[in-house]
Structure formats: structure tokens, C-alpha cells
């Protein structure tokens, strides 16, 4: 749990999701396992979500924009903290 302690649950989730996607890809290449069209769509959807999250984080942007909380610094801090712990 070193990663969770030092980098947070979001980073840990991204690492584990990427690991699973790579495992599935390697299994298909090495052992000839087939992925159905629905399965492939699901894999691409997950990969797109992970890449989108990484892109937004690199830009320093939040995924969730809360209306009416622009003026209140304490509320913004609370939402930022919640966003880091619950962000998906």
C-alpha cells in the first residue's frame, strides 16, 4: 500500500487499471485469446477514460465543475479534497 499512502487512491487505481489492460492485451497476443466486439468496446472505453483522466490531471483541471462555488475558497478546498479521493 506504499502507492496509496504516497500517491493516493486515484493513482493506484490508474496503475491497476493499466496493468489489467496490459495483461488482457498480452494474453490476446501471446495465447491467441479472442476478445468479442463488446469486450473490445469495453476495453477501449476504459482506456479512453484512463487517458482522459491523465490528460485532465496533467493540465491541472478538475473533471467535476461545481456551480456556485467559485467565490468561496473553503468550499472549493473541500470539493478539491473530495474530488481527489473520489475522482474516477
N, C-alpha and C positions, 0 to 999 in steps of 0.2 A: 504494500500500500504506500510505498515511497512516492509514486507518481501522484496519487490522490493528495497526499499530505503536502507535497511541494508545488504541485501544478494545478490541482483542483480536479473536480469530478468531470468537468467538461472535457478537459484534455485527455483524461483517462478513457472516457467514452469514445472520443475520436480515435485514439490509439487502438482500442479493442475492436471498433467497427472496421477500421482499416485492416487490421490483422485478419479478421474473419473474411473480408472481401478478397484479400490476397490468398488466403487458404482455399477459398472456393475456386478462384482463377487457376491456381496451381493444380488443384485436383482435376479440373477440366482438361488442362494441358497435359499433365503427366499420366493420368489414368484414363483419359478419354470419357470422363463422365459428361453427360449431356445436361444442359440447362434448358428448360422449356421457355417458350416466349414470355409467359407470365413471370417465370423466375428471373429471366434476363431483365425484364422491365422493372421488377422489384429491386434487383441489384443496381441498375442504373439510377433508379430513384434514390436509393440510399446513398450511392456515391455522389450524386448531384447535391444532395442535402449536406453531406460532409464537406464537399468542396465549397459550397455556398457559405457555410459557417466559417470555414477557414478564411475565405475571401473577405467576409464582413469583419472578422476579428482582425485581420491584417490591416484593414482600412481604419480600424478603431471605431467602427459603427456598431450600434446595437441592432439586434434583429427585431426587437419589440420597441415600438414608439408609443409612449403613453400620452394621451391627450390631456391637456390642462395641468401638466406637472412641470412645465418649463420654468416657471418662476420660483418654485420652492426647492431650494438646494437640498434640504433634508429629505424631502420626498424623492428627489432624483437620486440621492445617495442610497436610499432604501430600495428603490427599484433597480438600481445598478447592482446592488448586493444580491437581490433576489434573482436578477437576470443571470448573474454568473453561476449561481447554484442550481438554477432550474433550466437554464437555456438548453434548447435541443436543436 
